[in-house]
Amino acid sequence: MKRSMKAVMGDSGAGDDGANNAGTSDDDIEIQSLIEKVDPPVIPELPTPGSCYTRPCCAWCIKDGSRLDDWCFSPSWYFSLIGCFVLLCLLINLLCPAATISPFYNIGGNADAVVLFLFAFVVAVVWGSIVFVRRRESDRKQAIRVLRKRSFVLACAYLVVSLPAYYIAKESLYHDEGGDDGFAADGFAADGLFDFEGMDGVKLKGLKKTMFSSSSSGAAVSEITHYPVVYLGGTGINMYGNLHVASNFLVDWLAEAHEPVAFDYYTFSYRGFKPNTGYLPSEGNIIGDSSKLFDYVKGLYPGQRPLLFAHSLGTGPASALLSKFGKDDRDAEGPACACLAMPYSSMQQTINELGFYTPLILMPVIDSWDSNKHIQMMNENVPLVILSAGQDELIAPHHQREQYTAAASIMKKMLYSESTDHNDLRSPITLHLEDYFVFMENCISRISV
């Protein structure tokens, strides 16, 4: 009985299976076979929280059971890091104008600026690293895009502000405060205007003034010996005011001279100064025009070397002019002597000390006026006197000491007055009359070629 029941049940089960198989379609069988062929997904084992493992470009760390992209040094990361560094440099330029000299210009001359820019680099690295700590790769890419966009916008905004500020600062450096009649108003009328050709063929106007020694009074015109003087004046005044300042160079000498002599001053207004308006002044054209004026005056006095006097801004082109005739075979073509009143070692350094806002990108390559470099190349036989003022608020006395040290002349003197301001040229002379007279004697002896 049991045997027959088991057989019946077995047969019945078999029958059910057969019935089920019979009811399954071919499509279902094909889908089932495809599913069985697919490999199950492999889930990688993640490190335990707090541990790390490295990959070629990233270091993936686990924190609180989730993955962080901590450091990923991709090209975009480097690009953004450089952007951060540049922006920090520009920010330092805003907060500390003296740092504009480094690192793109004369990095060895300003230790404080070097420290500041090294600090900027470290901050840029730290900031760039923090920005790229993201939980998902999409967040990191988004951060790169945002940082790149903001860096570009900030850089453009800085340049928009910098360019007008640069030209405002330059305008404050090259500006004309004197009128055409300012010279005559002081009772010191000039002899007259003259025209000469500038560096690129531009016609410029100059001014001549003759100063006579006390012994010339009553002497016949033919008995008076005339010596040429090229004078390069400072900024803020045109050639009328410049000649008034220049008269202080020779007052004491002319008062003591025993021979009937006269000094013919020749100067000109830099481009942009009355009456040579309509041009933009720059280091290049001021130096070039000054050289052309020197050649013009030398042509008026055959067989004579002109004396070279300069004050403030004019000491820059004067130093460049001295370097032009630095070689021994050009000594006869150069000046008989040079007197530089309140010179500067470089305009870049002077502007930084005055606190003018100067964009980092522009000043190192525009109007640097590196006078120290030029005066190192002057002819050693040219007598040189440097006037220095202890109360000069525009050009600090250390500039004159640097010029004196750098000058190649073997006959150089520095005349210093502690109580003198920027425009007082006579006080340093009267305090050192003996050295001044020796200098002038050397000048006179070298005028004739």
VOGU-803692 format. One record per residue (C-alpha): residue number from 1; residue in one letter; x, y, z. Coordinates in steps of 0.05 Angstrom, whole numbers, padded with zeros to 5 digits. Layout:
% residues N
+-----+---------+--------+--------+--------+
: num : residuo :      X :      Y :      Z :
+-----+---------+--------+--------+--------+
: NUM :       A :      X :      Y :      Z :
...
+-----+---------+--------+--------+--------+
This chain:
% residues 449
+-----+---------+--------+--------+--------+
: num : residuo :      X :      Y :      Z :
+-----+---------+--------+--------+--------+
:   1 :       M :  00000 :  00000 :  00000 :
:   2 :       K :  00056 :  00047 :  00021 :
:   3 :       R :  00097 :  00027 : -00039 :
:   4 :       S :  00041 :  00041 : -00087 :
:   5 :       M :  00027 :  00110 : -00053 :
:   6 :       K :  00100 :  00131 : -00060 :
:   7 :       A :  00100 :  00110 : -00132 :
:   8 :       V :  00037 :  00148 : -00143 :
:   9 :       M :  00065 :  00211 : -00110 :
:  10 :       G :  00130 :  00205 : -00148 :
:  11 :       D :  00093 :  00197 : -00212 :
:  12 :       S :  00049 :  00255 : -00193 :
:  13 :       G :  00111 :  00300 : -00179 :
:  14 :       A :  00141 :  00281 : -00243 :
:  15 :       G :  00077 :  00296 : -00277 :
:  16 :       D :  00075 :  00365 : -00245 :
:  17 :       D :  00146 :  00380 : -00268 :
:  18 :       G :  00129 :  00358 : -00336 :
:  19 :       A :  00067 :  00401 : -00335 :
:  20 :       N :  00109 :  00461 : -00312 :
:  21 :       N :  00162 :  00450 : -00365 :
:  22 :       A :  00109 :  00442 : -00416 :
:  23 :       G :  00080 :  00510 : -00396 :
:  24 :       T :  00147 :  00549 : -00401 :
:  25 :       S :  00157 :  00588 : -00465 :
:  26 :       D :  00220 :  00590 : -00506 :
:  27 :       D :  00229 :  00665 : -00493 :
:  28 :       D :  00229 :  00654 : -00418 :
:  29 :       I :  00281 :  00600 : -00425 :
:  30 :       E :  00326 :  00646 : -00466 :
:  31 :       I :  00321 :  00703 : -00417 :
:  32 :       Q :  00337 :  00656 : -00359 :
:  33 :       S :  00398 :  00631 : -00395 :
:  34 :       L :  00423 :  00701 : -00409 :
:  35 :       I :  00415 :  00720 : -00336 :
:  36 :       E :  00455 :  00660 : -00314 :
:  37 :       K :  00512 :  00679 : -00360 :
:  38 :       V :  00521 :  00750 : -00330 :
:  39 :       D :  00575 :  00755 : -00277 :
:  40 :       P :  00553 :  00784 : -00212 :
:  41 :       P :  00580 :  00854 : -00195 :
:  42 :       V :  00646 :  00856 : -00158 :
:  43 :       I :  00646 :  00904 : -00099 :
:  44 :       P :  00718 :  00926 : -00082 :
:  45 :       E :  00740 :  00923 : -00012 :
:  46 :       L :  00750 :  00992 :  00016 :
:  47 :       P :  00802 :  01006 :  00069 :
:  48 :       T :  00779 :  01013 :  00139 :
:  49 :       P :  00765 :  01083 :  00164 :
:  50 :       G :  00829 :  01123 :  00178 :
:  51 :       S :  00873 :  01084 :  00128 :
:  52 :       C :  00897 :  01104 :  00059 :
:  53 :       Y :  00922 :  01074 : -00005 :
:  54 :       T :  00954 :  01109 : -00065 :
:  55 :       R :  00941 :  01112 : -00139 :
:  56 :       P :  00984 :  01144 : -00194 :
:  57 :       C :  00950 :  01212 : -00191 :
:  58 :       C :  00912 :  01213 : -00125 :
:  59 :       A :  00916 :  01192 : -00053 :
:  60 :       W :  00848 :  01165 : -00033 :
:  61 :       C :  00833 :  01165 :  00041 :
:  62 :       I :  00776 :  01138 :  00080 :
:  63 :       K :  00743 :  01180 :  00133 :
:  64 :       D :  00680 :  01159 :  00169 :
:  65 :       G :  00669 :  01103 :  00120 :
:  66 :       S :  00667 :  01147 :  00058 :
:  67 :       R :  00720 :  01163 :  00006 :
:  68 :       L :  00752 :  01232 : -00002 :
:  69 :       D :  00792 :  01258 : -00061 :
:  70 :       D :  00845 :  01292 : -00019 :
:  71 :       W :  00903 :  01309 : -00065 :
:  72 :       C :  00894 :  01304 : -00140 :
:  73 :       F :  00951 :  01336 : -00179 :
:  74 :       S :  00918 :  01345 : -00247 :
:  75 :       P :  00937 :  01399 : -00298 :
:  76 :       S :  00876 :  01438 : -00277 :
:  77 :       W :  00899 :  01435 : -00205 :
:  78 :       Y :  00966 :  01465 : -00225 :
:  79 :       F :  00933 :  01518 : -00268 :
:  80 :       S :  00888 :  01539 : -00210 :
:  81 :       L :  00946 :  01538 : -00161 :
:  82 :       I :  00986 :  01586 : -00206 :
:  83 :       G :  00924 :  01630 : -00209 :
:  84 :       C :  00921 :  01632 : -00134 :
:  85 :       F :  00994 :  01650 : -00129 :
:  86 :       V :  00988 :  01707 : -00180 :
:  87 :       L :  00927 :  01735 : -00144 :
:  88 :       L :  00963 :  01733 : -00078 :
:  89 :       C :  01022 :  01769 : -00109 :
:  90 :       L :  00975 :  01823 : -00135 :
:  91 :       L :  00943 :  01829 : -00067 :
:  92 :       I :  01012 :  01838 : -00035 :
:  93 :       N :  01026 :  01892 : -00087 :
:  94 :       L :  00964 :  01929 : -00064 :
:  95 :       L :  00981 :  01924 :  00010 :
:  96 :       C :  01056 :  01933 :  00004 :
:  97 :       P :  01078 :  01974 : -00057 :
:  98 :       A :  01151 :  01964 : -00039 :
:  99 :       A :  01143 :  01890 : -00056 :
: 100 :       T :  01132 :  01907 : -00130 :
: 101 :       I :  01207 :  01902 : -00140 :
: 102 :       S :  01205 :  01826 : -00130 :
: 103 :       P :  01203 :  01772 : -00153 :
: 104 :       F :  01199 :  01796 : -00225 :
: 105 :       Y :  01251 :  01851 : -00219 :
: 106 :       N :  01316 :  01854 : -00180 :
: 107 :       I :  01297 :  01799 : -00132 :
: 108 :       G :  01363 :  01804 : -00094 :
: 109 :       G :  01352 :  01876 : -00075 :
: 110 :       N :  01292 :  01869 : -00029 :
: 111 :       A :  01295 :  01814 :  00023 :
: 112 :       D :  01228 :  01833 :  00053 :
: 113 :       A :  01194 :  01825 : -00014 :
: 114 :       V :  01225 :  01756 : -00024 :
: 115 :       V :  01197 :  01734 :  00043 :
: 116 :       L :  01129 :  01761 :  00025 :
: 117 :       F :  01126 :  01724 : -00041 :
: 118 :       L :  01150 :  01659 : -00010 :
: 119 :       F :  01094 :  01667 :  00040 :
: 120 :       A :  01045 :  01678 : -00018 :
: 121 :       F :  01068 :  01614 : -00050 :
: 122 :       V :  01059 :  01574 :  00013 :
: 123 :       V :  00989 :  01603 :  00024 :
: 124 :       A :  00971 :  01587 : -00048 :
: 125 :       V :  00992 :  01514 : -00039 :
: 126 :       V :  00952 :  01507 :  00025 :
: 127 :       W :  00892 :  01542 : -00002 :
: 128 :       G :  00893 :  01502 : -00067 :
: 129 :       S :  00898 :  01437 : -00028 :
: 130 :       I :  00839 :  01454 :  00017 :
: 131 :       V :  00796 :  01473 : -00042 :
: 132 :       F :  00805 :  01405 : -00074 :
: 133 :       V :  00785 :  01364 : -00014 :
: 134 :       R :  00720 :  01338 : -00042 :
: 135 :       R :  00676 :  01277 : -00029 :
: 136 :       R :  00660 :  01263 : -00102 :
: 137 :       E :  00700 :  01272 : -00165 :
: 138 :       S :  00644 :  01315 : -00195 :
: 139 :       D :  00651 :  01363 : -00136 :
: 140 :       R :  00726 :  01369 : -00149 :
: 141 :       K :  00715 :  01384 : -00223 :
: 142 :       Q :  00662 :  01435 : -00204 :
: 143 :       A :  00711 :  01467 : -00155 :
: 144 :       I :  00764 :  01472 : -00210 :
: 145 :       R :  00715 :  01507 : -00256 :
: 146 :       V :  00692 :  01555 : -00203 :
: 147 :       L :  00762 :  01572 : -00180 :
: 148 :       R :  00787 :  01581 : -00251 :
: 149 :       K :  00728 :  01626 : -00268 :
: 150 :       R :  00736 :  01668 : -00205 :
: 151 :       S :  00811 :  01674 : -00214 :
: 152 :       F :  00801 :  01699 : -00285 :
: 153 :       V :  00748 :  01749 : -00263 :
: 154 :       L :  00791 :  01774 : -00205 :
: 155 :       A :  00852 :  01781 : -00250 :
: 156 :       C :  00812 :  01821 : -00302 :
: 157 :       A :  00783 :  01865 : -00247 :
: 158 :       Y :  00852 :  01878 : -00220 :
: 159 :       L :  00878 :  01898 : -00288 :
: 160 :       V :  00818 :  01944 : -00300 :
: 161 :       V :  00835 :  01980 : -00236 :
: 162 :       S :  00911 :  01977 : -00246 :
: 163 :       L :  00916 :  02008 : -00315 :
: 164 :       P :  00882 :  02074 : -00297 :
: 165 :       A :  00919 :  02075 : -00231 :
: 166 :       Y :  00985 :  02065 : -00268 :
: 167 :       Y :  00973 :  02124 : -00314 :
: 168 :       I :  00950 :  02167 : -00255 :
: 169 :       A :  01015 :  02150 : -00219 :
: 170 :       K :  01054 :  02164 : -00282 :
: 171 :       E :  01018 :  02230 : -00290 :
: 172 :       S :  01038 :  02249 : -00220 :
: 173 :       L :  01110 :  02233 : -00239 :
: 174 :       Y :  01110 :  02272 : -00305 :
: 175 :       H :  01067 :  02333 : -00294 :
: 176 :       D :  01075 :  02406 : -00312 :
: 177 :       E :  01059 :  02457 : -00259 :
: 178 :       G :  01096 :  02516 : -00288 :
: 179 :       G :  01068 :  02568 : -00336 :
: 180 :       D :  01102 :  02598 : -00396 :
: 181 :       D :  01115 :  02663 : -00358 :
: 182 :       G :  01136 :  02631 : -00292 :
: 183 :       F :  01209 :  02642 : -00307 :
: 184 :       A :  01203 :  02715 : -00326 :
: 185 :       A :  01158 :  02729 : -00266 :
: 186 :       D :  01218 :  02717 : -00220 :
: 187 :       G :  01257 :  02772 : -00255 :
: 188 :       F :  01304 :  02722 : -00289 :
: 189 :       A :  01286 :  02728 : -00362 :
: 190 :       A :  01314 :  02678 : -00412 :
: 191 :       D :  01352 :  02697 : -00474 :
: 192 :       G :  01304 :  02663 : -00521 :
: 193 :       L :  01275 :  02600 : -00550 :
: 194 :       F :  01308 :  02554 : -00599 :
: 195 :       D :  01286 :  02493 : -00638 :
: 196 :       F :  01322 :  02426 : -00643 :
: 197 :       E :  01306 :  02357 : -00669 :
: 198 :       G :  01287 :  02303 : -00620 :
: 199 :       M :  01304 :  02229 : -00622 :
: 200 :       D :  01252 :  02210 : -00675 :
: 201 :       G :  01253 :  02274 : -00716 :
: 202 :       V :  01203 :  02311 : -00672 :
: 203 :       K :  01214 :  02386 : -00669 :
: 204 :       L :  01223 :  02408 : -00597 :
: 205 :       K :  01232 :  02476 : -00566 :
: 206 :       G :  01288 :  02492 : -00518 :
: 207 :       L :  01309 :  02552 : -00477 :
: 208 :       K :  01375 :  02588 : -00470 :
: 209 :       K :  01400 :  02631 : -00413 :
: 210 :       T :  01468 :  02663 : -00405 :
: 211 :       M :  01498 :  02677 : -00337 :
: 212 :       F :  01558 :  02725 : -00332 :
: 213 :       S :  01612 :  02728 : -00280 :
: 214 :       S :  01619 :  02790 : -00237 :
: 215 :       S :  01684 :  02808 : -00272 :
: 216 :       S :  01648 :  02810 : -00339 :
: 217 :       S :  01615 :  02875 : -00321 :
: 218 :       G :  01643 :  02929 : -00366 :
: 219 :       A :  01682 :  02880 : -00408 :
: 220 :       A :  01676 :  02880 : -00483 :
: 221 :       V :  01634 :  02826 : -00514 :
: 222 :       S :  01694 :  02798 : -00551 :
: 223 :       E :  01732 :  02792 : -00485 :
: 224 :       I :  01681 :  02747 : -00452 :
: 225 :       T :  01692 :  02672 : -00458 :
: 226 :       H :  01629 :  02631 : -00465 :
: 227 :       Y :  01623 :  02560 : -00439 :
: 228 :       P :  01564 :  02515 : -00458 :
: 229 :       V :  01522 :  02481 : -00405 :
: 230 :       V :  01469 :  02427 : -00418 :
: 231 :       Y :  01419 :  02427 : -00362 :
: 232 :       L :  01368 :  02371 : -00352 :
: 233 :       G :  01315 :  02392 : -00301 :
: 234 :       G :  01267 :  02358 : -00255 :
: 235 :       T :  01194 :  02341 : -00260 :
: 236 :       G :  01135 :  02386 : -00241 :
: 237 :       I :  01164 :  02446 : -00278 :
: 238 :       N :  01179 :  02462 : -00350 :
: 239 :       M :  01242 :  02492 : -00379 :
: 240 :       Y :  01227 :  02562 : -00352 :
: 241 :       G :  01225 :  02539 : -00280 :
: 242 :       N :  01283 :  02491 : -00292 :
: 243 :       L :  01330 :  02546 : -00313 :
: 244 :       H :  01312 :  02586 : -00251 :
: 245 :       V :  01333 :  02526 : -00208 :
: 246 :       A :  01395 :  02515 : -00250 :
: 247 :       S :  01422 :  02584 : -00236 :
: 248 :       N :  01441 :  02560 : -00166 :
: 249 :       F :  01495 :  02515 : -00195 :
: 250 :       L :  01541 :  02572 : -00215 :
: 251 :       V :  01523 :  02631 : -00170 :
: 252 :       D :  01582 :  02623 : -00124 :
: 253 :       W :  01631 :  02607 : -00179 :
: 254 :       L :  01611 :  02668 : -00221 :
: 255 :       A :  01616 :  02713 : -00160 :
: 256 :       E :  01689 :  02692 : -00148 :
: 257 :       A :  01712 :  02686 : -00220 :
: 258 :       H :  01768 :  02734 : -00238 :
: 259 :       E :  01762 :  02727 : -00313 :
: 260 :       P :  01705 :  02753 : -00356 :
: 261 :       V :  01668 :  02688 : -00369 :
: 262 :       A :  01596 :  02669 : -00384 :
: 263 :       F :  01559 :  02603 : -00381 :
: 264 :       D :  01507 :  02591 : -00434 :
: 265 :       Y :  01453 :  02546 : -00406 :
: 266 :       Y :  01413 :  02503 : -00454 :
: 267 :       T :  01353 :  02464 : -00431 :
: 268 :       F :  01286 :  02440 : -00458 :
: 269 :       S :  01218 :  02418 : -00435 :
: 270 :       Y :  01207 :  02343 : -00435 :
: 271 :       R :  01152 :  02318 : -00480 :
: 272 :       G :  01084 :  02334 : -00450 :
: 273 :       F :  01112 :  02396 : -00416 :
: 274 :       K :  01098 :  02466 : -00443 :
: 275 :       P :  01111 :  02484 : -00497 :
: 276 :       N :  01127 :  02413 : -00522 :
: 277 :       T :  01057 :  02388 : -00510 :
: 278 :       G :  01020 :  02336 : -00551 :
: 279 :       Y :  01069 :  02280 : -00534 :
: 280 :       L :  01071 :  02227 : -00479 :
: 281 :       P :  01134 :  02230 : -00437 :
: 282 :       S :  01172 :  02166 : -00424 :
: 283 :       E :  01241 :  02143 : -00403 :
: 284 :       G :  01260 :  02126 : -00475 :
: 285 :       N :  01241 :  02192 : -00508 :
: 286 :       I :  01268 :  02235 : -00450 :
: 287 :       I :  01336 :  02201 : -00454 :
: 288 :       G :  01336 :  02204 : -00530 :
: 289 :       D :  01316 :  02277 : -00532 :
: 290 :       S :  01368 :  02295 : -00479 :
: 291 :       S :  01422 :  02262 : -00521 :
: 292 :       K :  01398 :  02301 : -00582 :
: 293 :       L :  01401 :  02366 : -00543 :
: 294 :       F :  01472 :  02350 : -00521 :
: 295 :       D :  01493 :  02338 : -00593 :
: 296 :       Y :  01458 :  02402 : -00615 :
: 297 :       V :  01495 :  02444 : -00563 :
: 298 :       K :  01561 :  02411 : -00579 :
: 299 :       G :  01552 :  02430 : -00652 :
: 300 :       L :  01544 :  02503 : -00632 :
: 301 :       Y :  01612 :  02503 : -00596 :
: 302 :       P :  01664 :  02469 : -00640 :
: 303 :       G :  01725 :  02446 : -00601 :
: 304 :       Q :  01690 :  02449 : -00534 :
: 305 :       R :  01658 :  02398 : -00488 :
: 306 :       P :  01593 :  02422 : -00456 :
: 307 :       L :  01584 :  02418 : -00380 :
: 308 :       L :  01528 :  02372 : -00358 :
: 309 :       F :  01484 :  02393 : -00300 :
: 310 :       A :  01421 :  02356 : -00278 :
: 311 :       H :  01371 :  02357 : -00222 :
: 312 :       S :  01320 :  02306 : -00196 :
: 313 :       L :  01286 :  02271 : -00255 :
: 314 :       G :  01339 :  02299 : -00302 :
: 315 :       T :  01394 :  02260 : -00267 :
: 316 :       G :  01366 :  02197 : -00299 :
: 317 :       P :  01378 :  02218 : -00372 :
: 318 :       A :  01443 :  02251 : -00349 :
: 319 :       S :  01469 :  02184 : -00323 :
: 320 :       A :  01448 :  02151 : -00388 :
: 321 :       L :  01484 :  02205 : -00426 :
: 322 :       L :  01548 :  02194 : -00385 :
: 323 :       S :  01546 :  02119 : -00402 :
: 324 :       K :  01539 :  02135 : -00476 :
: 325 :       F :  01608 :  02167 : -00475 :
: 326 :       G :  01638 :  02118 : -00426 :
: 327 :       K :  01693 :  02090 : -00470 :
: 328 :       D :  01760 :  02125 : -00472 :
: 329 :       D :  01757 :  02136 : -00547 :
: 330 :       R :  01692 :  02175 : -00538 :
: 331 :       D :  01716 :  02219 : -00482 :
: 332 :       A :  01726 :  02278 : -00529 :
: 333 :       E :  01653 :  02273 : -00551 :
: 334 :       G :  01625 :  02271 : -00481 :
: 335 :       P :  01615 :  02324 : -00427 :
: 336 :       A :  01672 :  02362 : -00394 :
: 337 :       C :  01643 :  02345 : -00325 :
: 338 :       A :  01577 :  02328 : -00292 :
: 339 :       C :  01540 :  02355 : -00231 :
: 340 :       L :  01480 :  02314 : -00208 :
: 341 :       A :  01435 :  02345 : -00156 :
: 342 :       M :  01392 :  02298 : -00115 :
: 343 :       P :  01399 :  02238 : -00163 :
: 344 :       Y :  01362 :  02172 : -00154 :
: 345 :       S :  01390 :  02102 : -00160 :
: 346 :       S :  01328 :  02078 : -00198 :
: 347 :       M :  01259 :  02107 : -00209 :
: 348 :       Q :  01229 :  02040 : -00191 :
: 349 :       Q :  01258 :  02043 : -00121 :
: 350 :       T :  01241 :  02116 : -00113 :
: 351 :       I :  01167 :  02106 : -00130 :
: 352 :       N :  01163 :  02046 : -00084 :
: 353 :       E :  01191 :  02088 : -00026 :
: 354 :       L :  01142 :  02144 : -00040 :
: 355 :       G :  01085 :  02094 : -00035 :
: 356 :       F :  01056 :  02106 : -00104 :
: 357 :       Y :  01010 :  02051 : -00128 :
: 358 :       T :  01045 :  02017 : -00186 :
: 359 :       P :  01019 :  01953 : -00218 :
: 360 :       L :  01066 :  01894 : -00210 :
: 361 :       I :  01066 :  01876 : -00284 :
: 362 :       L :  01080 :  01944 : -00313 :
: 363 :       M :  01133 :  01981 : -00273 :
: 364 :       P :  01191 :  01932 : -00280 :
: 365 :       V :  01191 :  01942 : -00355 :
: 366 :       I :  01167 :  02013 : -00362 :
: 367 :       D :  01206 :  02074 : -00338 :
: 368 :       S :  01253 :  02038 : -00291 :
: 369 :       W :  01308 :  02092 : -00297 :
: 370 :       D :  01365 :  02048 : -00272 :
: 371 :       S :  01414 :  02105 : -00261 :
: 372 :       N :  01463 :  02062 : -00221 :
: 373 :       K :  01474 :  02016 : -00280 :
: 374 :       H :  01487 :  02075 : -00326 :
: 375 :       I :  01534 :  02113 : -00280 :
: 376 :       Q :  01577 :  02051 : -00271 :
: 377 :       M :  01594 :  02057 : -00346 :
: 378 :       M :  01614 :  02131 : -00346 :
: 379 :       N :  01684 :  02151 : -00366 :
: 380 :       E :  01730 :  02151 : -00306 :
: 381 :       N :  01764 :  02216 : -00327 :
: 382 :       V :  01700 :  02258 : -00323 :
: 383 :       P :  01697 :  02299 : -00258 :
: 384 :       L :  01633 :  02286 : -00221 :
: 385 :       V :  01598 :  02322 : -00163 :
: 386 :       I :  01535 :  02295 : -00130 :
: 387 :       L :  01492 :  02341 : -00087 :
: 388 :       S :  01453 :  02309 : -00030 :
: 389 :       A :  01398 :  02337 :  00015 :
: 390 :       G :  01385 :  02310 :  00085 :
: 391 :       Q :  01313 :  02337 :  00086 :
: 392 :       D :  01294 :  02313 :  00016 :
: 393 :       E :  01224 :  02284 :  00020 :
: 394 :       L :  01223 :  02260 : -00052 :
: 395 :       I :  01290 :  02225 : -00061 :
: 396 :       A :  01322 :  02198 :  00002 :
: 397 :       P :  01397 :  02212 :  00014 :
: 398 :       H :  01415 :  02139 :  00008 :
: 399 :       H :  01402 :  02144 : -00067 :
: 400 :       Q :  01459 :  02194 : -00073 :
: 401 :       R :  01505 :  02150 : -00032 :
: 402 :       E :  01490 :  02092 : -00078 :
: 403 :       Q :  01503 :  02135 : -00139 :
: 404 :       Y :  01569 :  02159 : -00110 :
: 405 :       T :  01591 :  02087 : -00096 :
: 406 :       A :  01570 :  02063 : -00165 :
: 407 :       A :  01601 :  02120 : -00204 :
: 408 :       A :  01663 :  02101 : -00243 :
: 409 :       S :  01694 :  02170 : -00241 :
: 410 :       I :  01762 :  02176 : -00206 :
: 411 :       M :  01748 :  02250 : -00193 :
: 412 :       K :  01682 :  02247 : -00155 :
: 413 :       K :  01656 :  02285 : -00095 :
: 414 :       M :  01591 :  02284 : -00056 :
: 415 :       L :  01569 :  02350 : -00025 :
: 416 :       Y :  01518 :  02338 :  00031 :
: 417 :       S :  01475 :  02385 :  00071 :
: 418 :       E :  01433 :  02359 :  00128 :
: 419 :       S :  01384 :  02417 :  00129 :
: 420 :       T :  01373 :  02420 :  00054 :
: 421 :       D :  01308 :  02402 :  00018 :
: 422 :       H :  01298 :  02375 : -00052 :
: 423 :       N :  01301 :  02441 : -00090 :
: 424 :       D :  01357 :  02475 : -00051 :
: 425 :       L :  01417 :  02465 : -00096 :
: 426 :       R :  01460 :  02520 : -00067 :
: 427 :       S :  01465 :  02499 :  00007 :
: 428 :       P :  01507 :  02436 : -00007 :
: 429 :       I :  01553 :  02479 : -00049 :
: 430 :       T :  01563 :  02535 :  00001 :
: 431 :       L :  01578 :  02484 :  00056 :
: 432 :       H :  01633 :  02453 :  00014 :
: 433 :       L :  01660 :  02512 : -00026 :
: 434 :       E :  01731 :  02486 : -00029 :
: 435 :       D :  01710 :  02419 : -00061 :
: 436 :       Y :  01662 :  02457 : -00106 :
: 437 :       F :  01716 :  02504 : -00132 :
: 438 :       V :  01763 :  02445 : -00145 :
: 439 :       F :  01708 :  02412 : -00185 :
: 440 :       M :  01696 :  02475 : -00226 :
: 441 :       E :  01770 :  02483 : -00240 :
: 442 :       N :  01771 :  02412 : -00266 :
: 443 :       C :  01710 :  02427 : -00309 :
: 444 :       I :  01741 :  02489 : -00340 :
: 445 :       S :  01806 :  02452 : -00355 :
: 446 :       R :  01769 :  02398 : -00394 :
: 447 :       I :  01723 :  02443 : -00436 :
: 448 :       S :  01773 :  02452 : -00493 :
: 449 :       V :  01782 :  02388 : -00533 :
+-----+---------+--------+--------+--------+
